[in-house]
Amino acid sequence: MSTVGLDNILSNQAATAASSTTSTSQTTASSEKDMFLNLLVKQLQYQDPLNPVENTEFASQLAQFSSLEALTNMQSSMDNMSTVQSSMNSMQAISFIGKQVNGSGNTINYTGSGSSTIDYNVGSNASDVVVKINNSSGMTVRTVDLKNVQAGDNTYTWDGTSDNGTTLGTGTYTFTISATDSSGSAVTTTTNTSGTVTGVRYDSGKVYLEVGDKEISLSDVSKITN
């Protein structure tokens, strides 16, 4: 049996260690290490007694196994570092409570009563600005057409109702902004969120700052003030 199969396993394991720090890759690493050992044992078991494996070749394979073991340990260390970093991010997020933040965001946590402000920016004067509010299923529940909006930061106050005037229930809503100028050409728009951080939420490994009835992903925060 040639050493090509062993070399391939080592190469695959190196790629796995460099690109992934998940538990799935850990299982893969362990499996490939077992495959390496099985191949090595089978090679010795079925070698030709009249033409045994050369000492240098066997020593090379043992060296490859040592490298494989080192890569597996390295991957385990990377997993531990990832866990520590996640904990640090969580602690950092908690320290934001009570501070003023600015960032990009388009999420509204509507309580079922009252109104909510939607902050947005248009790159130049716009003849038409369309605000669309979507429910958690992605369905548009309210569409508003604003006329002659000046360039810069702007605010629209949503009263919590749908297109037919019905007050919507408690839930998470998102909004989108699109705009055109007098010639019908698209105008650049961005959605913004600013205010005092009142809480922190964790979802699927991501950290979200609660700003009143809105949310900002920690990675989208652009400014923090006391």
C-alpha positions as CSV (number, residue, x, y, z in Angstrom):
1,M,0.0,0.0,0.0
2,S,1.4,3.4,-1.0
3,T,1.6,6.5,1.2
4,V,-0.6,8.5,-1.1
5,G,-3.7,7.7,1.0
6,L,-1.9,8.8,4.2
7,D,-0.7,12.0,2.6
8,N,-4.2,12.8,1.4
9,I,-5.6,12.4,4.9
10,L,-3.0,14.7,6.3
11,S,-3.7,17.3,3.7
12,N,-7.4,17.1,4.4
13,Q,-6.9,17.4,8.1
14,A,-4.7,20.5,7.6
15,A,-7.4,22.2,5.6
16,T,-10.0,21.3,8.2
17,A,-7.9,22.7,11.1
18,A,-7.3,25.9,9.2
19,S,-10.9,26.6,8.1
20,S,-13.2,25.4,10.9
21,T,-13.5,25.5,14.6
22,T,-16.8,23.7,15.0
23,S,-17.6,20.5,16.9
24,T,-18.4,18.9,13.6
25,S,-14.9,19.5,12.3
26,Q,-13.5,18.1,15.6
27,T,-15.4,14.8,14.9
28,T,-14.0,14.8,11.4
29,A,-10.5,15.3,12.7
30,S,-10.8,12.4,15.1
31,S,-12.3,10.2,12.3
32,E,-9.5,11.0,9.9
33,K,-6.9,10.3,12.6
34,D,-8.4,6.9,13.1
35,M,-8.4,6.3,9.4
36,F,-4.7,7.2,9.3
37,L,-3.9,4.7,12.0
38,N,-6.0,2.0,10.4
39,L,-4.2,2.5,7.1
40,L,-0.8,2.3,8.8
41,V,-1.7,-0.9,10.6
42,K,-3.1,-2.5,7.5
43,Q,0.0,-1.5,5.5
44,L,2.2,-3.3,8.1
45,Q,-0.2,-6.3,8.3
46,Y,-0.3,-6.9,4.5
47,Q,3.2,-5.9,3.6
48,D,5.3,-8.3,1.5
49,P,7.6,-10.2,3.9
50,L,10.2,-10.4,1.1
51,N,9.9,-6.7,0.5
52,P,9.0,-5.0,3.8
53,V,8.4,-1.3,4.3
54,E,11.6,0.6,4.3
55,N,12.6,2.1,7.6
56,T,12.8,5.6,6.2
57,E,9.4,5.2,4.7
58,F,7.9,4.0,8.0
59,A,9.6,6.8,9.9
60,S,8.2,9.3,7.4
61,Q,4.7,8.0,8.1
62,L,5.1,8.2,11.8
63,A,6.3,11.8,11.4
64,Q,3.1,12.5,9.4
65,F,1.0,11.0,12.2
66,S,2.8,13.3,14.7
67,S,1.9,16.3,12.5
68,L,-1.7,15.1,12.3
69,E,-1.9,14.9,16.1
70,A,-0.4,18.4,16.4
71,L,-3.0,19.8,14.0
72,T,-5.8,18.1,15.9
73,N,-4.6,19.7,19.2
74,M,-4.3,23.1,17.4
75,Q,-7.8,22.8,16.3
76,S,-9.0,22.1,19.8
77,S,-7.1,25.2,21.1
78,M,-8.8,27.3,18.4
79,D,-12.2,26.0,19.6
80,N,-11.4,27.1,23.1
81,M,-10.3,30.5,21.9
82,S,-13.6,30.9,20.1
83,T,-15.5,30.1,23.2
84,V,-13.6,32.6,25.2
85,Q,-14.1,35.3,22.6
86,S,-17.8,34.7,22.6
87,S,-17.9,35.1,26.3
88,M,-16.0,38.4,26.1
89,N,-18.4,39.7,23.5
90,S,-21.3,38.9,25.8
91,M,-19.7,40.7,28.7
92,Q,-18.9,43.7,26.5
93,A,-22.4,43.9,25.2
94,I,-23.8,44.1,28.8
95,S,-21.6,47.1,29.5
96,F,-23.4,49.0,26.7
97,I,-26.7,49.2,28.8
98,G,-27.5,52.8,29.6
99,K,-25.3,54.2,26.8
100,Q,-26.2,56.0,23.6
101,V,-25.5,54.1,20.4
102,N,-25.9,54.8,16.7
103,G,-25.8,52.3,14.0
104,S,-27.5,50.7,11.0
105,G,-30.7,48.8,11.8
106,N,-34.2,48.1,10.6
107,T,-35.8,46.1,13.4
108,I,-38.8,47.2,15.5
109,N,-40.0,45.2,18.5
110,Y,-43.6,46.5,18.5
111,T,-45.5,46.2,21.8
112,G,-49.0,46.3,20.2
113,S,-49.7,49.9,21.3
114,G,-48.3,53.4,20.7
115,S,-46.1,54.4,17.8
116,S,-42.5,53.8,16.7
117,T,-40.0,56.1,14.9
118,I,-38.2,55.0,11.8
119,D,-34.9,56.7,11.1
120,Y,-33.4,56.8,7.7
121,N,-31.1,58.8,5.4
122,V,-31.5,59.7,1.8
123,G,-28.4,60.6,-0.2
124,S,-30.0,63.4,-2.2
125,N,-33.4,65.2,-2.5
126,A,-36.1,62.6,-3.2
127,S,-39.5,63.1,-4.9
128,D,-40.8,59.8,-3.6
129,V,-39.7,57.8,-0.5
130,V,-41.4,54.4,0.0
131,V,-41.4,53.0,3.5
132,K,-42.4,49.3,3.8
133,I,-43.0,47.6,7.1
134,N,-42.9,43.8,7.2
135,N,-43.9,41.3,9.8
136,S,-41.8,38.4,11.1
137,S,-42.9,36.3,8.2
138,G,-41.6,38.8,5.7
139,M,-45.1,39.9,4.6
140,T,-45.5,43.6,4.0
141,V,-48.2,44.9,6.3
142,R,-47.9,48.7,5.8
143,T,-46.7,50.7,2.8
144,V,-46.2,54.5,3.1
145,D,-45.4,56.9,0.2
146,L,-43.7,60.1,1.4
147,K,-43.3,63.0,-1.0
148,N,-40.5,65.6,-1.5
149,V,-38.1,64.4,1.2
150,Q,-34.9,66.4,1.8
151,A,-31.4,64.9,1.6
152,G,-29.9,63.8,4.9
153,D,-31.4,62.2,8.1
154,N,-35.1,61.9,8.3
155,T,-37.7,60.3,10.5
156,Y,-41.1,58.7,9.9
157,T,-43.4,57.9,12.8
158,W,-45.3,54.6,12.4
159,D,-48.6,54.4,14.4
160,G,-48.5,50.6,14.5
161,T,-51.3,50.1,12.0
162,S,-51.6,48.1,8.8
163,D,-52.6,49.3,5.4
164,N,-56.3,48.8,6.3
165,G,-56.0,50.7,9.6
166,T,-55.9,47.8,11.9
167,T,-53.6,48.0,14.9
168,L,-51.0,45.3,14.6
169,G,-50.2,42.9,17.4
170,T,-47.0,42.5,19.5
171,G,-44.1,41.2,17.5
172,T,-40.9,41.9,15.6
173,Y,-41.2,43.9,12.5
174,T,-38.6,45.1,9.9
175,F,-38.7,48.1,7.6
176,T,-37.2,49.0,4.2
177,I,-36.7,52.3,2.5
178,S,-36.5,53.1,-1.2
179,A,-36.4,56.4,-2.9
180,T,-36.4,58.1,-6.4
181,D,-35.7,61.6,-7.6
182,S,-37.8,63.8,-9.9
183,S,-36.5,61.9,-12.9
184,G,-37.4,58.5,-11.5
185,S,-33.8,57.5,-10.8
186,A,-33.0,55.6,-7.6
187,V,-31.7,57.6,-4.7
188,T,-29.3,56.0,-2.1
189,T,-31.0,55.3,1.2
190,T,-29.8,53.8,4.5
191,T,-31.7,52.8,7.7
192,N,-30.5,54.0,11.0
193,T,-31.2,53.3,14.7
194,S,-30.1,55.5,17.6
195,G,-31.0,55.8,21.3
196,T,-30.2,54.4,24.7
197,V,-29.5,50.7,25.1
198,T,-32.1,49.2,27.4
199,G,-31.1,45.5,27.0
200,V,-29.1,42.8,25.3
201,R,-30.4,39.8,23.4
202,Y,-28.5,36.8,22.1
203,D,-29.6,34.8,19.1
204,S,-27.7,32.1,17.2
205,G,-24.4,33.3,18.5
206,K,-25.0,36.9,17.6
207,V,-25.4,39.8,20.1
208,Y,-28.2,42.4,19.6
209,L,-28.5,45.6,21.5
210,E,-32.1,46.6,22.4
211,V,-32.6,50.3,21.9
212,G,-36.1,51.1,23.1
213,D,-38.4,49.2,20.7
214,K,-35.6,48.6,18.2
215,E,-32.5,46.4,17.9
216,I,-29.0,46.9,16.6
217,S,-26.6,44.0,15.9
218,L,-23.4,44.6,17.9
219,S,-21.4,44.5,14.6
220,D,-23.6,47.3,13.1
221,V,-22.9,49.8,15.9
222,S,-21.0,52.9,14.6
223,K,-21.0,55.2,17.6
224,I,-21.2,54.8,21.4
225,T,-21.5,57.7,23.8
226,N,-22.2,58.0,27.6
